[in-house]
């Protein structure tokens, strides 16, 4: 990992967005790099997991939800801390909110190509990320000489959510989710695996214990946080807190997640003492979604 750049000074505000708790790994890295940074977190738990949703629906929902969040919270930048959302909606977000910098989180293909000695690299991701042309473009641009072994693990993000809340997830369950990485004819040559979903931060140590000991695992959370600080360094500090947004950063959820007390108990290390319900947006709700009362 590259050395940390100059410390972020002055008052800045950023919004981190994900479908669930995965982006909290980036929030943790942001707080380590810039303790004075005001961080809001928005989790779209009403339609989690993103990797299993329709692309057209997701683009409209993500753009609508984040346009509303930018207007309400007034962040100076937004971290799209979700690989599925980044590979699908970054261009639409930048068009929809041209005055706001958006920092994406994409599969670490370039990093893996630099690190790998064998030229055979792996990627754990959601089905949505593995099937998109965006991934093929990353490979062609940054790792044309590498063989990429991808594995879509549909239940791994859910395992991460449960582990985050302190619930039990067996080794057998985790092994069943990741064993596809080792089913390829060239898997024995694979020496590097990138995390293509921010949720996987919270199952990384467990996966390492189940994988070959000499495997290199790449988690982009710190690099995304570092790039976010670089973007913010180029922006002027906030002179006054905007009266229309909370002075402190908050953790917002679009629907109550499972086991709320356990989730709240694990939020303080990430800088949040409770969760708040985001005002409902009926116009971008999926069929069967029960809208929530305004916060």
SEBA-482194 format. One record per residue: residue number from 0; z, y, x of N, C-alpha, C in turn; residue in one letter. Coordinates in steps of 0.001 Angstrom, whole numbers, plus 500000, padded with zeros to 6 digits. Each point is the difference from the previous one (the first is absolute). Layout:
BEGIN
(node NUM (Z Y X) (Z Y X) (Z Y X) "A")
...
! end
This chain:
BEGIN
(node 0 (500000 498808 500844) (500000 501192 499156) (500000 501238 500877) "X")
(node 1 (499182 500981 499586) (499926 501233 500762) (501319 500736 499929) "X")
(node 2 (500339 500802 501039) (501257 500737 499971) (500020 501021 498883) "X")
(node 3 (501188 500294 499530) (500167 500967 498920) (499631 501392 500484) "X")
(node 4 (499266 500751 499162) (499588 501346 500355) (501123 500987 499792) "X")
(node 5 (499685 501307 500043) (501022 501033 499827) (500706 499853 498666) "X")
(node 6 (501285 500300 500012) (500801 499882 498775) (499506 500979 498959) "X")
(node 7 (500023 499578 498744) (499615 500870 498903) (501129 500987 499752) "X")
(node 8 (499689 501281 500051) (501020 501031 499823) (499734 500774 498706) "X")
(node 9 (501037 500649 499496) (499858 500768 498781) (500070 499113 498773) "X")
(node 10 (499946 500633 498834) (500115 499288 498733) (498616 499583 499522) "X")
(node 11 (499795 498710 499848) (498752 499471 499473) (500327 498982 498907) "X")
(node 12 (499035 499812 499125) (500202 499055 498889) (498788 499077 499902) "X")
(node 13 (500275 498718 499830) (498937 499016 499910) (500299 499049 498849) "X")
(node 14 (498946 499478 499392) (500126 498987 498957) (499411 498699 500525) "X")
(node 15 (500761 498916 499890) (499502 498664 500332) (499811 499225 498707) "X")
(node 16 (498856 499337 499873) (499627 499343 498745) (499643 498542 500244) "X")
(node 17 (500485 499128 499126) (499647 498582 500073) (500138 499399 498601) "X")
(node 18 (499583 498740 499880) (500130 499316 498716) (501413 499465 499776) "X")
(node 19 (500773 499884 501073) (501367 499480 499908) (500825 500514 501164) "X")
(node 20 (500786 499123 500614) (500908 500423 501080) (499351 499963 501383) "X")
(node 21 (498743 499524 500092) (499385 499819 501309) (499966 501249 500853) "X")
(node 22 (499697 501146 499400) (499895 501244 500750) (501319 500497 500559) "X")
(node 23 (501115 499397 499593) (501291 500413 500554) (500097 499680 501493) "X")
(node 24 (499210 499049 500475) (499957 499763 501445) (499454 501211 500738) "X")
(node 25 (499013 500670 499418) (499467 501226 500594) (501003 501139 499848) "X")
(node 26 (500689 500055 498858) (501057 501011 499825) (501058 499846 501083) "X")
(node 27 (500414 498787 500278) (500993 499754 501055) (499501 500515 501344) "X")
(node 28 (498740 499748 500319) (499438 500489 501260) (499903 501521 500010) "X")
(node 29 (499660 500603 498866) (499938 501467 499915) (501370 500615 500256) "X")
(node 30 (501035 499430 499424) (501343 500560 500172) (500472 499850 501444) "X")
(node 31 (499587 498941 500674) (500365 499833 501410) (499300 501027 500871) "X")
(node 32 (498749 500339 499670) (499240 500959 500793) (500359 501445 499664) "X")
(node 33 (500322 500269 498734) (500223 501378 499537) (501153 500028 499006) "X")
(node 34 (501244 499984 500483) (501165 499919 499100) (500106 501149 498999) "X")
(node 35 (499436 501152 500308) (500114 501145 499103) (498914 500030 498930) "X")
(node 36 (499064 499094 500069) (498899 499969 499047) (500504 499650 498606) "X")
(node 37 (499540 500756 498986) (500301 499666 498605) (498955 498995 499530) "X")
(node 38 (500461 498830 499592) (499094 498916 499616) (500229 499632 498541) "X")
(node 39 (498936 500064 499211) (500007 499440 498653) (499266 498666 500055) "X")
(node 40 (500429 499080 499156) (499364 498691 499937) (499617 499713 498566) "X")
(node 41 (498772 499546 499789) (499528 499674 498657) (499438 498585 500002) "X")
(node 42 (500615 499117 499208) (499571 498611 499887) (499431 499767 498600) "X")
(node 43 (498776 499526 499947) (499359 499774 498701) (500319 498594 499497) "X")
(node 44 (501274 499776 499744) (500478 498673 499600) (499508 499572 498619) "X")
(node 45 (499474 500941 499225) (499504 499645 498668) (498819 499046 500075) "X")
(node 46 (499245 500037 501088) (498825 499127 500109) (500018 499187 501293) "X")
(node 47 (501179 499827 500607) (500119 499143 501185) (499681 498554 499607) "X")
(node 48 (499246 499247 500844) (499465 500388 501313) (498575 500546 499898) "X")
(node 49 (499696 500994 500816) (498678 500610 499996) (498907 499007 500389) "X")
(node 50 (500325 499078 500888) (498988 499082 500500) (499396 499104 498941) "X")
(node 51 (500607 499948 498828) (499497 499140 498933) (499409 500803 498841) "X")
(node 52 (499808 501327 500186) (499514 500853 498921) (498496 500272 500135) "X")
(node 53 (499402 500433 498892) (498590 500355 499970) (499751 501278 500804) "X")
(node 54 (498934 500005 500800) (499725 501134 500890) (499780 501299 499235) "X")
(node 55 (499189 499951 498955) (499682 501226 499258) (501255 500596 499378) "X")
(node 56 (500807 499141 499402) (501264 500485 499428) (500880 500618 501070) "X")
(node 57 (500106 499330 501164) (500891 500481 501054) (499581 501372 500519) "X")
(node 58 (498718 500204 500240) (499562 501302 500518) (500409 501113 499049) "X")
(node 59 (499714 499822 498715) (500367 501031 499031) (501494 500224 499937) "X")
(node 60 (500757 498923 500028) (501452 500135 499913) (500577 500672 501232) "X")
(node 61 (499567 499566 501180) (500547 500550 501249) (499697 501487 500102) "X")
(node 62 (498762 500384 499712) (499630 501418 500092) (500792 500825 498990) "X")
(node 63 (500110 499524 498773) (500737 500736 498973) (501479 500114 500351) "X")
(node 64 (500580 498886 500433) (501430 499985 500316) (500314 500912 501181) "X")
(node 65 (499188 499937 501051) (500296 500818 501181) (499625 501459 499810) "X")
(node 66 (499011 500280 499179) (499728 501409 499686) (501208 500603 499285) "X")
(node 67 (500585 499252 499079) (501199 500454 499295) (501176 500143 500963) "X")
(node 68 (500150 499039 500924) (501115 500048 500950) (499878 501183 500952) "X")
(node 69 (498795 500279 500440) (499793 501155 500878) (500375 501288 499268) "X")
(node 70 (499615 500105 498736) (500325 501200 499219) (501498 500137 499778) "X")
(node 71 (500693 498897 499765) (501434 500049 499687) (500867 500168 501251) "X")
(node 72 (499688 499236 501041) (500881 499943 501177) (499562 500936 501122) "X")
(node 73 (498742 500411 499979) (499451 500945 500980) (500203 499548 501453) "X")
(node 74 (499625 498768 500316) (500083 499565 501395) (498920 500687 500836) "X")
(node 75 (500247 500115 501283) (498978 500559 500886) (498988 498946 500430) "X")
(node 76 (500365 498736 499843) (499092 498898 500291) (500457 498794 499196) "X")
(node 77 (499068 499074 499774) (500304 498777 499267) (499620 498802 500861) "X")
(node 78 (500952 499087 500165) (499723 498739 500685) (499702 498953 498937) "X")
(node 79 (498783 499507 500001) (499641 498913 499083) (500410 498714 500719) "X")
(node 80 (501266 499637 499800) (500626 498912 500768) (499720 498657 499346) "X")
(node 81 (498734 499771 499700) (499567 498784 499313) (498585 499713 500445) "X")
(node 82 (499774 498845 500600) (498667 499660 500478) (498990 499904 498867) "X")
(node 83 (500403 499405 498881) (499081 499877 498867) (499571 501378 499510) "X")
(node 84 (500950 500897 499795) (499677 501347 499534) (499177 500763 501030) "X")
(node 85 (500321 499841 501277) (499281 500722 501043) (498547 499552 500099) "X")
(node 86 (499777 498689 500018) (498637 499511 500147) (499160 500269 498759) "X")
(node 87 (500648 500272 498889) (499288 500210 498748) (499844 501465 499613) "X")
(node 88 (501038 500814 500203) (500051 501300 499329) (500121 501215 500913) "X")
(node 89 (500016 499826 501315) (500194 501171 500871) (498938 501068 499785) "X")
(node 90 (498736 499605 499935) (498928 500990 499815) (500170 500738 498681) "X")
(node 91 (500329 499255 498940) (500183 500633 498691) (501198 500942 499999) "X")
(node 92 (501069 499631 500718) (501180 500863 500083) (499674 501292 500734) "X")
(node 93 (499275 499893 501089) (499661 501197 500777) (499063 500921 499238) "X")
(node 94 (499163 499416 499153) (499140 500815 499147) (500804 500634 498875) "X")
(node 95 (500928 499234 499421) (500791 500493 498873) (501051 501022 500383) "X")
(node 96 (500526 499915 501239) (501030 500939 500482) (499574 500513 501378) "X")
(node 97 (498957 500811 500056) (499425 500389 501299) (500931 500820 500883) "X")
(node 98 (501032 500626 499427) (500899 500832 500806) (501138 499195 500624) "X")
(node 99 (500111 498735 499650) (501123 499178 500475) (499512 498948 500982) "X")
(node 100 (500576 499928 501207) (499636 498922 500929) (500531 498658 499491) "X")
(node 101 (499138 498981 500023) (500398 498637 499648) (499890 499120 501235) "X")
(node 102 (501103 499327 500336) (500033 499079 501137) (499982 498591 499443) "X")
(node 103 (498992 499230 500366) (499870 498654 499475) (500679 498969 500881) "X")
(node 104 (500102 498810 499471) (500539 498861 500726) (498986 498867 499841) "X")
(node 105 (499255 499711 501064) (498927 499019 499918) (500289 498831 500939) "X")
(node 106 (499345 498874 499798) (500255 498828 500852) (499804 500333 501488) "X")
(node 107 (500918 499536 500868) (499971 500384 501423) (498984 499201 500819) "X")
(node 108 (498744 500059 499575) (498949 499231 500671) (499734 500536 501411) "X")
(node 109 (499916 501307 500129) (499738 500584 501316) (501118 499666 500972) "X")
(node 110 (501217 500122 499550) (501174 499694 500834) (499986 498529 500413) "X")
(node 111 (499709 499130 499046) (499966 498569 500296) (498926 499674 501037) "X")
(node 112 (498852 500645 499885) (498924 499744 500967) (500399 500427 501401) "X")
(node 113 (500772 501083 500108) (500451 500470 501321) (501043 499056 500597) "X")
(node 114 (500843 499432 499143) (501128 499195 500468) (499596 498559 500302) "X")
(node 115 (499089 499444 499205) (499665 498584 500108) (499357 499661 501339) "X")
(node 116 (500421 498892 500558) (499388 499489 501229) (498896 498990 499695) "X")
(node 117 (500136 499293 498895) (499035 498958 499666) (498805 500516 499206) "X")
(node 118 (500169 501157 499341) (498938 500515 499135) (500005 499386 498616) "X")
(node 119 (501010 499178 499704) (500165 499435 498652) (501251 500625 499399) "X")
(node 120 (499814 500796 498970) (501095 500763 499414) (500182 499610 498538) "X")
(node 121 (501214 500149 499522) (500306 499659 498618) (500423 501217 499208) "X")
(node 122 (499856 499904 498685) (500441 501071 499107) (500617 499377 498756) "X")
(node 123 (501247 500363 499736) (500666 499653 498740) (499880 501197 499064) "X")
(node 124 (499486 499780 498810) (499786 501121 499087) (499969 499484 498571) "X")
(node 125 (499830 500928 499057) (499812 499617 498611) (498549 499600 499781) "X")
(node 126 (499734 499337 498884) (498617 499619 499685) (499102 501217 499900) "X")
(node 127 (500530 501074 499420) (499192 501202 499827) (499556 500565 501345) "X")
(node 128 (500888 500012 500977) (499659 500546 501314) (499014 499098 500737) "X")
(node 129 (500190 498687 499922) (499142 499097 500767) (498574 499957 499467) "X")
(node 130 (499798 500303 498716) (498667 499860 499433) (499171 501284 500058) "X")
(node 131 (500614 501105 500394) (499287 501277 499919) (499072 500237 501191) "X")
(node 132 (498870 500699 499785) (499098 500350 501105) (500681 500830 501080) "X")
(node 133 (501060 500727 499635) (500710 500829 500970) (500452 499169 501196) "X")
(node 134 (500472 498792 499746) (500481 499144 501081) (498843 499591 500908) "X")
(node 135 (498862 499668 499405) (498828 499632 500805) (499549 501168 500870) "X")
(node 136 (500092 501210 499473) (499621 501171 500792) (500954 500205 501169) "X")
(node 137 (501299 499813 499766) (500970 500110 501085) (499688 499003 501114) "X")
(node 138 (499676 498785 499612) (499705 498966 500983) (498740 500336 500787) "X")
(node 139 (498956 500439 499314) (498746 500331 500673) (500160 501198 500926) "X")
(node 140 (500825 500950 499608) (500155 501220 500778) (500948 499833 501179) "X")
(node 141 (501117 499299 499782) (501064 499977 501002) (500205 498662 500690) "X")
(node 142 (499444 498929 499447) (500222 498684 500612) (498761 499119 499879) "X")
(node 143 (498837 500521 500393) (498767 499222 499802) (499952 498708 500800) "X")
(node 144 (500764 499916 501080) (499997 498801 500818) (501082 499001 499638) "X")
(node 145 (500756 500290 498949) (501127 499136 499617) (499662 499126 498807) "X")
(node 146 (500677 498891 499918) (499974 499163 498804) (501245 500320 499187) "X")
(node 147 (499799 500367 498746) (501123 500360 499129) (500279 498868 499022) "X")
(node 148 (501236 499521 499994) (500467 499014 499033) (500875 500733 498987) "X")
(node 149 (499540 500070 498771) (500768 500696 498961) (500641 498988 499062) "X")
(node 150 (501158 500376 499509) (500668 499158 498995) (500639 500904 498960) "X")
(node 151 (499607 499780 498752) (500595 500736 498887) (501218 499230 499509) "X")
(node 152 (501136 500659 500033) (501268 499371 499615) (500496 500651 498721) "X")
(node 153 (499601 499499 498834) (500283 500706 498741) (501472 500156 499676) "X")
(node 154 (500854 499089 500483) (501413 500088 499660) (500884 500598 501065) "X")
(node 155 (499412 500395 501143) (500830 500440 501125) (500655 501354 499739) "X")
(node 156 (499285 500898 499324) (500606 501302 499682) (501199 499808 499069) "X")
(node 157 (499891 499066 499059) (501135 499714 499125) (501170 499426 500770) "X")
(node 158 (499716 499153 501004) (501073 499482 500859) (500704 501146 500721) "X")
(node 159 (499213 500967 500477) (500579 501151 500691) (500901 500798 499067) "X")
(node 160 (499562 500190 498762) (500828 500717 499028) (501334 499289 499805) "X")
(node 161 (499962 498689 499882) (501236 499249 499775) (500913 500037 501223) "X")
(node 162 (499423 499845 501176) (500810 500074 501216) (500616 501375 500180) "X")
(node 163 (499252 501039 499649) (500523 501364 500098) (501255 500151 499148) "X")
(node 164 (500010 499355 498839) (501155 500095 499090) (501126 499050 500393) "X")
(node 165 (499801 499250 501073) (501039 499086 500445) (499965 498652 499316) "X")
(node 166 (498922 499690 499313) (499877 498722 499313) (499501 498919 500974) "X")
(node 167 (500112 498757 499591) (499630 498875 500860) (498519 499662 499850) "X")
(node 168 (499329 499873 501139) (498626 499495 500049) (499983 498898 501053) "X")
(node 169 (499603 498819 499624) (500072 498865 500915) (498891 500042 501045) "X")
(node 170 (500239 499329 501116) (498965 499871 501018) (498772 499292 499440) "X")
(node 171 (500221 499018 499131) (498874 499266 499416) (499102 500928 499188) "X")
(node 172 (500611 500922 499268) (499224 500964 499219) (499175 500898 500910) "X")
(node 173 (500623 500525 501050) (499289 500871 500928) (498904 499237 500739) "X")
(node 174 (500302 498784 500405) (499002 499203 500710) (498777 499749 499124) "X")
(node 175 (500233 499735 498719) (498886 499782 499080) (499125 501246 499869) "X")
(node 176 (500605 501173 500133) (499252 501248 499884) (499132 500280 501228) "X")
(node 177 (500455 499608 501190) (499291 500404 501220) (499235 498872 500669) "X")
(node 178 (500128 498764 499522) (499411 498873 500722) (498473 500068 500056) "X")
(node 179 (499382 500736 499086) (498553 500139 500024) (499464 500615 501272) "X")
(node 180 (500837 500779 500693) (499564 500575 501281) (499680 498917 501024) "X")
(node 181 (500621 498846 499855) (499838 498941 500989) (499087 498884 499505) "X")
(node 182 (499203 500297 498966) (499082 499002 499456) (498568 500173 500494) "X")
(node 183 (499746 501054 500765) (498654 500293 500508) (499716 499140 501233) "X")
(node 184 (498744 499604 500229) (499682 499200 501187) (500380 500657 501328) "X")
(node 185 (500059 501338 500029) (500336 500708 501241) (501451 500496 500024) "X")
(node 186 (500796 499553 499051) (501374 500499 499918) (500807 499715 501263) "X")
(node 187 (499702 498902 500679) (500747 499672 501222) (499786 501023 501098) "X")
(node 188 (498907 500789 499904) (499718 501034 500994) (500550 501368 499597) "X")
(node 189 (500451 500129 498781) (500504 501281 499497) (501298 500372 500720) "X")
(node 190 (500055 501207 500534) (501195 500412 500733) (500635 501273 499449) "X")
(node 191 (499365 500611 498994) (500477 501277 499467) (499798 500020 498494) "X")
(node 192 (501024 500434 499275) (499908 500109 498537) (500432 501401 499590) "X")
(node 193 (499165 500676 499227) (500327 501316 499475) (500502 499907 498570) "X")
(node 194 (500901 500896 499650) (500515 500072 498627) (499105 500939 499202) "X")
(node 195 (499362 499460 498966) (499100 500785 499173) (500610 500410 498677) "X")
(node 196 (501313 499965 499911) (500734 500447 498813) (501357 500507 500481) "X")
(node 197 (500373 501201 499593) (501254 500584 500495) (501226 499207 499569) "X")
(node 198 (499897 499263 498903) (501129 499170 499577) (500401 498987 501068) "X")
(node 199 (499031 499563 500785) (500263 498905 500931) (500955 500393 501124) "X")
(node 200 (500254 501286 500154) (501043 500457 500928) (501316 499269 499744) "X")
(node 201 (500292 499784 498717) (501306 499467 499627) (500063 498467 500013) "X")
(node 202 (498899 499358 500375) (500038 498547 500219) (499567 499655 501420) "X")
(node 203 (499786 501011 500837) (499430 499779 501326) (500860 499081 500857) "X")
(node 204 (501297 500241 500084) (500842 499182 500871) (500033 498544 499514) "X")
(node 205 (499977 499801 498704) (499966 498647 499466) (498676 499315 500334) "X")
(node 206 (498902 500743 499927) (498690 499419 500323) (499904 499651 501480) "X")
(node 207 (500547 500857 500843) (499991 499706 501432) (500672 498663 500293) "X")
(node 208 (501089 499728 499296) (500742 498761 500233) (499223 498775 499549) "X")
(node 209 (499025 500177 499105) (499216 498893 499479) (498665 499817 500712) "X")
(node 210 (499662 500946 500881) (498698 500011 500672) (500145 499578 501460) "X")
(node 211 (498895 499711 500677) (500069 499704 501435) (500747 501101 500751) "X")
(node 212 (500830 499613 500944) (500894 500952 500666) (499254 501059 500786) "X")
(node 213 (498785 499699 500485) (499272 500952 500837) (499073 500910 499199) "X")
(node 214 (500103 499983 498674) (499152 500842 499163) (500459 501459 500069) "X")
(node 215 (499043 500925 500117) (500293 501433 499966) (499769 500508 498574) "X")
(node 216 (501021 500650 499452) (499916 500527 498638) (499923 501523 500054) "X")
(node 217 (499100 500582 499220) (499786 501444 500018) (500361 500608 498641) "X")
(node 218 (501018 500843 500008) (500448 500715 498804) (499670 501476 500184) "X")
(node 219 (499072 500553 499203) (499556 501393 500218) (500985 501076 499562) "X")
(node 220 (501175 499653 499484) (500894 500994 499384) (500311 501153 500950) "X")
(node 221 (500363 499691 501239) (500366 501067 500935) (498794 500877 500325) "X")
(node 222 (498839 499385 500185) (498805 500783 500323) (499628 500939 498859) "X")
(node 223 (500127 499532 498755) (499712 500857 498840) (500991 501163 499941) "X")
(node 224 (501268 499719 500245) (501012 501057 499992) (499737 501019 501102) "X")
(node 225 (499616 499517 501163) (499731 500896 501119) (498809 500907 499703) "X")
(node 226 (498948 499418 499401) (498834 500806 499635) (500367 501030 498931) "X")
(node 227 (500864 499616 499065) (500452 500934 498968) (500713 501193 500624) "X")
(node 228 (500868 499744 500975) (500697 501099 500678) (499014 500907 500731) "X")
(node 229 (498963 499425 500588) (498981 500800 500672) (499284 500912 499015) "X")
(node 230 (499677 499461 498814) (499364 500816 498968) (500920 501136 499569) "X")
(node 231 (501279 499695 499800) (500952 501020 499548) (500259 501053 501061) "X")
(node 232 (499949 499608 501279) (500225 500963 501081) (498976 501134 499968) "X")
(node 233 (498816 499718 499459) (498953 501019 499941) (500158 500920 498796) "X")
(node 234 (500978 499713 499141) (500213 500804 498800) (501239 500867 500164) "X")
(node 235 (500010 501184 499419) (501186 500867 500115) (501178 499420 499252) "X")
(node 236 (501217 500145 500537) (501195 499525 499281) (500147 500710 498662) "X")
(node 237 (500632 499328 499071) (500286 500619 498716) (501051 501083 500191) "X")
(node 238 (499732 501184 499502) (500964 501096 500155) (501102 499898 498957) "X")
(node 239 (499640 499626 498796) (500989 499887 498927) (499720 498730 499209) "X")
(node 240 (501038 499370 499497) (499804 498868 499112) (499366 500490 498705) "X")
(node 241 (498986 499312 499556) (499334 500388 498765) (500923 499719 498808) "X")
(node 242 (500116 500982 499126) (500908 499853 498861) (499557 498904 499042) "X")
(node 243 (498719 499613 500070) (499496 499007 499069) (500178 498571 500456) "X")
(node 244 (500510 499770 501195) (500173 498630 500484) (501423 499826 500513) "X")
(node 245 (500529 498764 499970) (501369 499780 500477) (500146 500397 501462) "X")
(node 246 (501148 500575 500349) (500213 500428 501385) (500111 498808 500934) "X")
(node 247 (500544 498910 499498) (500141 498803 500817) (498908 499000 499647) "X")
(node 248 (499652 499147 500957) (499027 498970 499722) (500596 498937 499091) "X")
(node 249 (499185 499464 499134) (500472 499000 499051) (499078 498775 500007) "X")
(node 250 (500551 498879 499560) (499221 498786 499822) (499645 499874 498521) "X")
(node 251 (498706 500069 499713) (499517 499967 498621) (499309 498662 499738) "X")
(node 252 (500187 499471 498789) (499362 498752 499596) (499368 500209 498626) "X")
(node 253 (498784 499480 499808) (499326 500215 498716) (500497 499055 498910) "X")
(node 254 (500746 498978 500368) (500654 499107 499040) (501196 499377 500699) "X")
(node 255 (500991 499601 499224) (501176 499384 500600) (499612 498676 500651) "X")
(node 256 (500244 499840 501295) (499684 498733 500665) (501036 498937 499650) "X")
(node 257 (499744 498782 500462) (500963 498918 499787) (501296 500281 500747) "X")
(node 258 (501112 499601 499404) (501313 500033 500652) (500291 501382 500599) "X")
(node 259 (500046 500989 499131) (500183 501391 500443) (501263 500195 500842) "X")
(node 260 (501167 499469 499609) (501202 500223 500824) (499829 499521 501448) "X")
(node 261 (499373 498837 500179) (499799 499491 501359) (499035 500882 500769) "X")
(node 262 (498960 500486 499322) (499043 500889 500662) (500682 501292 500438) "X")
(node 263 (500747 500610 499096) (500685 501258 500321) (500975 499805 501154) "X")
(node 264 (500667 498854 500053) (500961 499733 501069) (499342 499955 501369) "X")
(node 265 (498693 499734 500037) (499294 499893 501281) (499177 501252 500335) "X")
(node 266 (500097 501039 499181) (499245 501224 500258) (500630 500952 501033) "X")
(node 267 (501347 500097 500112) (500583 500997 500905) (499488 499975 501442) "X")
(node 268 (499748 498851 500629) (499481 500044 501369) (498643 500701 500118) "X")
(node 269 (499327 500182 498868) (498702 500671 500011) (500112 501460 499551) "X")
(node 270 (501244 500445 499781) (500231 501406 499687) (500118 500328 498533) "X")
(node 271 (500104 498995 499120) (500093 500238 498561) (501265 499325 499455) "X")
(node 272 (500692 500695 499108) (501233 499426 499459) (499830 499422 498605) "X")
(node 273 (498855 500245 499363) (499727 499451 498675) (498501 500051 499770) "X")
(node 274 (499565 499544 498824) (498590 500114 499648) (499853 500846 498748) "X")
(node 275 (498825 500582 499837) (499699 500855 498858) (498726 499503 499342) "X")
(node 276 (499936 500065 498673) (498803 499600 499279) (498991 501145 499974) "X")
(node 277 (498783 499694 500368) (498936 500997 499996) (499530 500221 498558) "X")
(node 278 (499720 501246 499614) (499510 500249 498637) (498746 499174 499719) "X")
(node 279 (499944 499395 498826) (498902 499097 499653) (498689 500755 499878) "X")
(node 280 (498911 499282 500264) (498654 500544 499840) (499229 499059 499074) "X")
(node 281 (500110 500184 498699) (499357 499064 499072) (498496 499873 500214) "X")
(node 282 (499334 501074 500478) (498554 499976 500150) (499540 499067 501110) "X")
(node 283 (500895 499604 500898) (499568 499089 501064) (500813 498720 499988) "X")
(node 284 (500604 499684 498844) (500805 498787 499901) (499125 498818 499614) "X")
(node 285 (500273 498826 500570) (499248 498806 499626) (500417 499486 498636) "X")
(node 286 (499189 499134 499435) (500329 499409 498698) (501351 499299 500071) "X")
(node 287 (500826 500239 498993) (501296 499340 499944) (501093 500712 500763) "X")
(node 288 (499676 501127 500639) (500997 500724 500788) (500871 500844 499086) "X")
(node 289 (501293 499857 500082) (500938 500797 499219) (500316 501285 500740) "X")
(node 290 (499590 501137 499453) (500231 501266 500675) (501457 500352 500023) "X")
(node 291 (500384 500784 500997) (501406 500365 500213) (500227 501431 499551) "X")
(node 292 (501203 500336 499603) (500302 501386 499663) (499968 500870 501239) "X")
(node 293 (499719 501288 499867) (500003 500894 501154) (501326 499971 500736) "X")
(node 294 (499945 500226 501326) (501216 500044 500819) (500769 501262 499648) "X")
! end
